[in-house]
Amino acid sequence: MQTPTNKRILSGIQPSGILHIGNYFGAIRQYINLQENNEGLYFVANYHAMTSLQNRQDLMDYSMMVAVDYLALGLDPEKAILFMQSDVPEVTELAWMLSTVTPMGLLERSHAYKDKINKGLSANHGLFAYPVLMAADILIYDSDFVPVGKDQKQHLEMTRDMAEKFNFAYGEELLKLPEEYILSSVAVVPGVDGQKMSKSYDNTIEIFASKKAMKKKVMGIVTDSTPLEDPKDPDNSTIVDLYKLFATPAEVEKMRENFLAGGYGYGHGKKELLNKINEHFEPHRQKREELINNLDYVGEVLKEGALKARERATVVMDRVRNASGVQRFC
């Protein structure tokens, strides 16, 4: 679809670990681009993270580092609103209200819930009711568009279902139905083992890993045992697939030619890939170092972002409380 302009864009990211290049090319880079001509609201989903992360210090550290990384990668607090999910209490209030009209069957059909249970996560209520809180995150700000990957479309469909049920009960157009913005695919970003890059598979290349750790990860990319002097298949190579994300078409074609000609080892390709990754992220690495040394500034950004987000959330909650008959006396 056409890139939206002059719209309110909403997205969040769980602070469940350290960001990797799959996160960057799959979503973050596109969020940064969307901030140029839209009103972007981007939140650190620390409530959501509690369904699987239950270590106090880890939650605090990961949450702050996600904010640091977003700012380092180009999110501009003058153009977009960055805030912590927990700084907007209205979202949990709306989540409860939505839960009173959400059928159990709708939640039981959640692909994400089934997938996480299959991966061994405990079937707690937070994990089961995750889509309700997610819906509240989206609806509380009168969001126009929500960027999602093709495998996340169900989340937004469930949000729209809940909004429609709430509107049917309390008033048409009470909650604004958001539209999906399908993130343009760069194809699946492969991990070091060739599978989709994911923390779940422990195959990631972290964006801000130390130079030493970055080299170890890249040089550890799984390859076959084709001898140095023999031709190699560039169309079935994790090295080439990752190189495409960073290199120009001419540079990619040159690597392909080297693979096909022989006399060019996988180690040569890995070194070229490593250089491209370091080159691409070096300015962001420097910016991140500045932010790490000035966390008070990051805290101020999050505070200001939360105040702006709450202004928008209050408008919706006043409307919802009035329509539903929920009274407040203080």
N, C-alpha and C positions, 0 to 999 in steps of 0.2 A: 504494500500500500504506500501511498505518498506520505512523505515525512510530514507530521503535523506541525503547524505554526500557530502561535498565539493561543495555545491550549495549556491546560493544567495537567502536567504529567506527574504521576506518582509511582514510586518504586522503592523497595527496601531490600536490604541485604542482611542476611544473618551473620552475626559475629561468631561463627562456629569454628574459625580457623584462620590461617594466613592466606591472603589472596594469591592466586596463581594466574598464569597467563591465559588459562582457559576462561577465568572470570573476566579478565580484561577484554579479550577479543569477543567473548560471547555476550557481554552485557555492558561493562563499565565504559568502554570507549564510546558506545552508542549513547549512553546516558549523558556523557560529557558533551557530545554533539547536540543532543536535544535541548540542552540548556540555552543554546544560542538564541533560539527564536520562540521559546516557550517559557511558562512558569513551571520550573521543576521543583518537586518536593521529594527529597531523597532521605530516607530514614534508616538508622541502624536498628535492626529488628531484634533488640535484646530480649523482649518478652518471648518471641518465637524461639530464640536460641535455648531458652530454659527447658524446652521439651527434651533436649538431648545433652545439654551442657549444664551441669549442676555443681560446678566448682566456682566459688565466689570470685576468687582472684582471676581465674581464667576469663570469666564473663566480663569483668571490668576491663581487663587488659585487652582482650579481643575487641571489645566494643570501641574502646578509644583508638585502637590501631586501625580499625576499619575507617573511622572518621579521618585519621591521619592519612591513610592510603588514598582515600577518595580525593582529598585536597591535594595531595602530592601528584596524583594522576591528572589533575586539571579541573576538578570541580571548583567553580568560582562562587564563593558566598555572596558576591554582588549580583550574580545572575540566577542562582538557584538557592533553595532552602535546604540546609543539611541539619538534621536534628536526631535526637535519640527518641525512639518509640516510647519509652517509659516517661518522657517529659510531657506527654500529652495524655492526661488521665481520661479525657473524654472518649478515647478510643476503646478503652475497656468497658466504659459505660454503654457505648453503642453496641459493643460485642454482646453484652448480656441481653440487650433488647432484641438484637437480631436472633439470638439463640431461642427466644420464645416463639419464633415463627419458623424456625428451621427444622424440617423433618429429619428424623434420625436416618431414614433411608438415604437422604442426600449425602450425609456425612459418611455413611457406610460404603458409598460408591466411590469415595475419594481414592484415586490412583496413588497419590502420594502417601496416604495413610497405609495402604496395603503394601507398597514398596518398602516403607520404613519398617513395618512389622516383619516383613520377610527378611530384612537385613539384620534383624535381631534387636531392634529397639523395643523397649517395654511399651505395652498398650495402655499408656496413661491417658487420662482425660484431656490433658493439654494437647497431646498429639492427635487425638480423635477430633477435638473441637478446633484444631488449628485453622481450618477454612473459615470459621466464623470470625475469629480475630483478624484473619487476613481480609475478609470482607469489610470489617469495620475500619481497618487501615485505609482501605480504598475509598469507602463511602463517606467517611468523616470529613473529607476535604473537598467534596463535590468534584472529584477527579474526572477529567475528560477522557484521558487515555492512560492505559497501563501497559508499559512495555513487557512483553512476555515472549519466551521461546515457544516453539511449536508444541513442545512437550508439556507446557504449562497452561495451555488454553483452558483446561478444565477448571483451574483455579478461578479464572475470571467468569466462566460460565456459572459457577456456583455462586459467585458474588452477585451476579445479575439475578439469579434465581431468588436469593435471599432478599435483595432489594425489591423485587417485584412482589414477593409475598408480604413484605412489610408495607409497601405502598398500597396493596390491596386491602390490608387491614386498617390502615390509618390515613390514607389519602394518596391519590394518584400524584406522581411527580414529587412526592415528599423526599425521596432519596434519588439522586441522579444516577442513572444507569451508565456506567463507564463503558468505553469501547476498548478493544484490544489494539495494541500496536505490536505486530509481530516483528521481533528483532530480526534484521536481515542476517541470514546465516553465512558464516565464513566457512561453512562445513564444520564438522565436529573437530574441535581442537584435540589432537591426540596427545596422550601422556607418554612418558618415557618407555612404556611397555607396548605402545601402539593402540591400546584401548582409549576410550574417551577419557580426557583428563579430568580427574575427580579425586577429591580428598578421600572418598570412600575406597578408591582403588590404590591409594598411596602411590600415585604415579605422577604427581604434579611437579611443575617447575615454578617455584615461587618467584613472584615479581621482584621482591626486594631481598632475596637471599643474598648472603655475602658472596663476594666474587669467588671465593674458594668453593663454597657450597654450590653456587651456580655452575661452576666448571664441572664439579663432580656429577651433578645431575645430568647435564648435557652430554658429557663424555660417557655416561652410563646408559644412554639410549640403547634399547635392545635392537640388535641387527642380526642378520644371518652370518654364516661363515664364509661367504664368497671371498676368495683371495684378492689381494690388492690389485693384481694385474688384470683380473677379469672384469668384463662389463657388469654393470649392476642395474637393476630395474628402478628407475626414478618414480615410476607410478605406484610402486608398492613400498615406499620408504617413509618412515616417520620423520627422518631428517629433512627430506625435501618438503613434506607437508608442513612442518613447522617453519622451515625457511621461507615458504611462500607468504607467511604472515608478516614478515619483516622486510623482505627484499623486494626490489623492483622486478617487473616482468623480465627485463633483460638479464638481471642477475640470476633469477630462477632458471631461465633458459640455459645460461652458462653452466650452472650446476647440473642440470639435466644432461647436457652434452658431456660433461666430465664423467658422470655416472656411466653413460652409455659407451664411452671411449675406452674405459679400463685404465689401469695405472693410477687410479684415484680411489683412495681407500675411504672407508666410512669415517675413519678418524679425521681425514681432511675435511669432510663435509661437516662433521660435528664442530670442528674449530671455526669454520666459517659461520655456522649457525650461532655459536657462542658469541662471536664478535658482533653479530647483528643484534642479538638480544641485549647485550651490554650497551651497545651504541644507542639503541632505541630508548632504553629506560634510564640512561645516565642522567639526563636533566631531571627526571622525576625522582631519581635516587637522591640527587643533591637537594631538591626541594623537601623531600621527606626528612632528610637529616636536619634541615632547618626547623621543621615542624616538631620533630622529636625533642629538640632543644628549646622549644617554646610551646609546651602543652597548655599553658595558660591561654594562649591565643586560640588553640583548638577548642578549649572549653568555652571561650567567649563566642566562637562561631556556633557551637552547638546550642548555647543559651539563647543567642539571638534567633537562631533558626527555630527553636522550640516556641519562642514567643510569637513569631510569625505564623507558625503552624497552628498554634492554639487559637489565634485570631480567626483563622478559617474554620477550625473545628467547632468553635463556640457558636458560630452562625448556624451550622448544621444541627448541633445538639439542642439549641434553643428551639429550632423548628420542630425537631423530633419530639422533645419533651412536651411541647405545647400540643402537638397533634395526638400524642399517645396518652395524655392525661397524667404524666409523671410530674408531680409538683415538688418544688423546692422552696423552702421557707428561710433559707440563709445562703 
